[in-house]
């Protein structure tokens, strides 16, 4: 049984194209992601049901919301950290400045349901 990471539909295309190779998550809102490990295969979904691909986790990092590294914003396909922070606020409206985030780096293994 695969762990699933749900993405907003707008990210499906960039993940499948290989231009988005990481996702930044607020762990307290998604505790099921705490047990993911490097090398693990994870299914990518939209609307928590539609599988659009499978990725392999290549690296895991932790950081605070107020200290997201610039390179993470670029890997996530954003131009600036502020742009990434604004997107995270959209998904986690009550996120605190010092909230702990988990950054899951990945590479696409398969497209579609596997």
PAVEXGU-224768 format. One line per 2 residues: number of its first residue (from 1); their letters; for each residue x, z, y of N, C-alpha, C, O. Coordinates in steps of 0.05 Angstrom, whole numbers, plus 5000, padded with zeros to 4 digits. Each point is the difference from the previous one (the first is absolute). Example, Ala and Ser with C-alpha at 12.3 -4.5 7.8 and 13.67 -1.06 7.14 Angstrom:
1 = as = 5264,5156,4886,4982,5000,5024,5018,5000,5024,5021,5013,5000 ~ 4972,4973,5021,5016,5001,5024,4985,5014,5022,5010,5004,5022
# end
This chain:
1 = xx = 5017,5000,4976,4983,5000,5024,5018,5000,5025,5017,5017,5003 ~ 4978,4963,5014,5016,4998,5024,4990,5019,5022,4975,5005,5002
3 = xx = 5043,5005,5014,4992,5013,5025,4993,4977,5019,5012,4979,4998 ~ 4969,5026,5019,4991,4979,5019,5005,5009,5028,4996,5023,5007
5 = xx = 5014,4958,5009,5003,5005,5029,4980,4981,5013,5001,4975,4996 ~ 4981,5036,5020,4980,4984,5014,5011,4991,5027,5011,5016,5015
7 = xx = 4985,4958,4991,5009,4989,5026,4975,4988,5014,4981,4992,4987 ~ 5020,5009,5039,4980,4986,5016,5002,4970,4993,5023,4990,4997
9 = xx = 4955,4996,5002,5001,4971,4994,5020,4984,5017,5010,4980,4990 ~ 4994,5028,5034,5018,4985,5018,5029,5000,4991,5016,4983,5009
11 = xx = 4991,5035,4973,5028,5002,4990,5005,4984,4975,5023,4996,4992 ~ 4956,4995,4995,5003,4986,4974,5018,4975,5003,5019,4997,4984
13 = xx = 4976,4987,5036,5015,4975,5003,5029,5006,5005,5017,4986,4989 ~ 4990,5034,5028,5028,5005,5006,5015,5012,4976,5024,4996,4997
15 = xx = 4962,5019,4987,5012,5011,4975,5006,4977,4981,5021,4998,4988 ~ 4959,4985,5008,5003,4978,4981,5021,4980,5010,5013,4987,4983
17 = xx = 4991,5010,5043,5020,4983,5011,5028,5012,5000,5020,4986,5004 ~ 4981,5040,4990,5026,5014,4999,5011,5009,5027,5022,5009,5002
19 = xx = 4961,4989,5019,5010,5008,5027,4994,5030,5005,5012,5012,5018 ~ 4971,5000,4966,4995,5029,5002,5010,5012,4974,4989,4994,4978
21 = xx = 5032,5022,5023,5013,5010,4976,5001,5031,4999,5016,5012,4986 ~ 4968,5001,5030,4998,5029,5001,4973,5008,5010,4986,4985,5014
23 = xx = 5006,5039,4980,4976,5012,5011,5005,5029,5007,5013,5014,4984 ~ 4978,4994,5039,5003,5028,5009,4974,5014,4997,4979,4991,5010
25 = xx = 5022,5032,4976,4975,5014,4994,5002,5030,5008,5021,5012,4998 ~ 4956,4999,5010,4997,5028,5005,4994,5014,4974,4977,4997,4990
27 = xx = 5042,5017,4998,4996,5011,4973,4977,5019,4998,4986,5001,4979 ~ 5009,5015,5041,4978,5020,4998,4973,4986,4997,4981,5012,4991
29 = xx = 5017,4963,5018,4976,4985,4998,4998,4984,4974,4979,4991,4991 ~ 5045,5004,4996,5001,4985,4976,5018,5013,4979,5021,4989,4993
31 = xx = 4972,5035,4998,5018,5015,4983,5007,4987,4973,5020,5006,4988 ~ 4963,4975,5003,5006,4986,4975,5025,4983,5002,5011,4992,4980
33 = xx = 4999,5003,5045,5024,4984,5003,5025,5017,4998,5022,4990,5001 ~ 4975,5037,4998,5023,5018,4999,5016,4997,4974,5023,5006,4999
35 = xx = 4964,4985,4980,5014,4999,4974,5011,4972,4994,5010,4996,4977 ~ 4990,4986,5041,5011,4974,4996,5031,5002,5000,5011,5016,5016
37 = xx = 5002,4969,4967,5029,5002,4999,5013,4971,5001,4986,4980,4996 ~ 5039,5020,5011,5014,4974,5002,5000,4987,4973,5004,5012,4979
39 = xx = 4991,4961,5021,4998,4985,4976,4972,4997,4989,4995,4983,4982 ~ 4987,5033,5027,4972,5000,4990,4985,4975,5010,5004,4991,5023
41 = xx = 4980,4998,4959,4982,4979,5008,4974,5012,5010,4989,5019,4989 ~ 5001,4970,5033,4976,5010,5014,4982,4976,5007,5010,4979,5008
43 = xx = 4964,5024,4987,4982,4979,5007,4991,5003,5029,4996,5022,5011 ~ 5003,4955,5003,4991,4998,5028,4971,4992,4999,4992,4980,4988
45 = xx = 4991,5035,5027,4972,4994,5001,4990,4998,5029,5014,5009,5019 ~ 4963,4978,4984,4986,5001,5025,4972,5011,4993,4990,4995,4978
47 = xx = 4999,5019,5040,4973,5013,4996,5000,5017,4975,4979,5004,4988 ~ 5044,5007,5005,5004,5018,4977,4992,4989,4973,4998,5014,4981
49 = xx = 4996,4960,5018,4991,4989,4975,5013,4973,4993,5007,4995,4977 ~ 4997,4988,5042,5010,4973,4996,5030,5000,4998,5014,5004,5020
51 = xx = 4997,4991,4956,5029,4999,4997,5010,4972,5009,4990,4980,4990 ~ 5030,5020,5028,5011,4974,5009,5029,4997,4992,5011,4978,5004
53 = xx = 5001,5042,4985,5028,4998,4991,5011,5025,4989,4987,5022,5001 ~ 5037,4976,4987,5014,5023,4990,5028,5000,5012,5013,4979,5001
55 = xx = 4995,5044,5008,5027,5003,5013,5016,5021,4984,4989,5017,4987 ~ 5037,4980,5015,5019,5019,4989,5011,5017,5023,5010,4988,5020
57 = xx = 4988,5038,4978,5011,5018,5021,5031,4999,4998,5011,5005,4979 ~ 5002,4988,5043,5029,4997,5000,5015,5023,5015,5023,5005,4995
59 = xx = 4962,5009,5022,5012,5022,5015,4978,5017,5012,4979,4990,5006 ~ 5026,5036,4996,4981,5019,5012,5014,5016,5021,5022,5011,4995
61 = xx = 4966,4991,5029,5012,5016,5021,4978,5018,5012,4976,4994,4997 ~ 5032,5027,5016,4982,5017,5015,5010,5001,5029,5024,4999,5005
63 = xx = 4957,5003,5013,5006,5004,5028,4976,5013,5013,4979,5004,4988 ~ 5025,5003,5037,4978,5011,5016,4988,4978,5018,5014,4981,5007
65 = xx = 4961,5022,4999,4986,4980,5016,5014,4995,5027,5002,4977,5008 ~ 5008,5044,5004,5014,4997,5026,5029,4990,4998,5013,4998,5020
67 = xx = 4996,4997,4956,5028,4991,4997,5002,4977,4979,5019,4999,4985 ~ 4962,4983,5015,5001,4977,4982,5023,4982,5009,5002,4993,5024
69 = xx = 5016,5000,4958,5023,4983,5007,4990,4971,5008,4981,4990,4989 ~ 5034,4998,5029,4993,4973,5009,5000,4980,4977,4983,4982,4999
71 = xx = 5036,5021,4982,5001,4981,4978,4976,5001,4983,4992,4980,4987 ~ 4995,5043,5011,4975,5002,4984,4978,4984,5013,4985,4986,4986
73 = xx = 5013,5015,5040,4980,4984,5014,5004,4970,4995,4981,4985,4995 ~ 5044,5006,5005,5006,4972,4995,4994,4992,4971,4988,4979,4995
75 = xx = 5019,5039,4986,4994,4994,4972,4969,4999,4995,4991,4985,4983 ~ 4995,5031,5032,4971,5001,4998,4987,4976,5015,4975,4997,5000
77 = xx = 5041,4986,5012,4991,4976,5013,4989,5006,5029,4982,4986,5009 ~ 5029,5034,5004,4993,5006,5028,5024,4997,5017,5023,5002,4991
79 = xx = 4973,4993,5035,5022,4995,5018,5013,5026,5010,5024,5001,5006 ~ 4959,5021,4996,5010,5025,5010,4989,5024,4984,4980,4997,4986
81 = xx = 5033,5025,5017,4990,5025,4988,4973,5007,5012,4982,5009,4986 ~ 5015,4988,5040,4974,5007,5013,4977,4983,4988,4978,5011,4996
83 = xx = 5027,4964,4998,4979,4983,4988,4993,5012,4972,4976,5001,4994 ~ 5044,5006,4990,4994,5012,4974,4985,5027,5003,4981,5005,4986
85 = xx = 5028,5011,5033,4986,5026,5005,4971,4995,5008,4983,5015,4991 ~ 5011,4966,5025,4973,4994,5008,4983,4991,4976,4976,5008,4998
87 = xx = 5036,4977,4984,4985,4991,4976,4995,5025,4982,4978,5003,4989 ~ 5042,5014,5008,4996,5024,4984,4978,5018,5012,4985,5012,4985
89 = xx = 5014,4990,5041,4979,5015,5013,4972,4989,4994,4980,5014,4999 ~ 5019,4960,4997,4974,4987,4993,4991,5009,4972,4976,5005,4996
91 = xx = 5043,4998,4986,4993,5008,4973,4998,5030,4997,4985,5010,4983 ~ 5031,5005,5033,5000,5029,4998,4996,5011,5029,5019,5008,5013
93 = xx = 4956,4991,4997,4994,5007,5028,5010,5028,5009,5006,5004,5023 ~ 4995,5015,4958,5008,5027,5008,5029,5006,4993,5008,5024,4999
95 = xx = 5008,4956,4997,5029,5004,4993,5014,5015,5021,4998,4995,5024 ~ 5018,5025,4968,5015,5017,5018,5027,4987,5006,5010,4985,4983
97 = xx = 5001,5020,5040,5026,4989,5007,5022,5006,4980,5018,4983,4995 ~ 4981,5040,4993,5021,5008,4981,4991,4997,4971,5012,5011,4982
99 = xx = 4967,4974,5013,4990,4996,4973,5021,4987,4982,5014,4982,5009 ~ 4987,5027,4966,5019,4988,4981,4988,4974,4988,4978,5000,4991
101 = xx = 5039,4980,5010,4992,4974,4990,5017,4992,4976,5023,5009,4998 ~ 4966,4975,4984,5015,4989,4978,5001,4970,5003,4979,4987,5004
103 = xx = 5045,5002,4994,5003,4971,5003,5007,4990,4972,5021,5007,4989 ~ 4962,4976,5001,5004,4988,4974,5010,4971,5004,4984,4983,5010
105 = xx = 5040,5011,4982,5011,4973,5002,4993,4986,4973,5000,5013,4979 ~ 4994,4961,5022,4992,4987,4976,5008,4971,5000,5006,4988,5021
107 = xx = 4993,5000,4955,5003,4971,4997,4977,4990,4983,4992,5013,4981 ~ 4998,4964,5026,4978,4988,4985,5009,4992,4973,5020,4985,4997
109 = xx = 4965,5023,4982,5005,4993,4973,4981,4978,4990,5008,4980,4988 ~ 4966,5025,5017,4979,4981,4990,4979,4998,5021,4995,5019,5015
111 = xx = 4992,4958,4986,4977,4996,5017,4975,5001,4983,5001,4993,4977 ~ 4977,5015,5035,4975,5002,4985,4999,5025,4983,5018,5016,5002
113 = xx = 4962,4986,4982,4996,5023,4982,5018,4997,4976,5000,4979,4987 ~ 5015,5042,5007,5018,4999,4977,4994,5021,4979,5013,5001,4979
# end
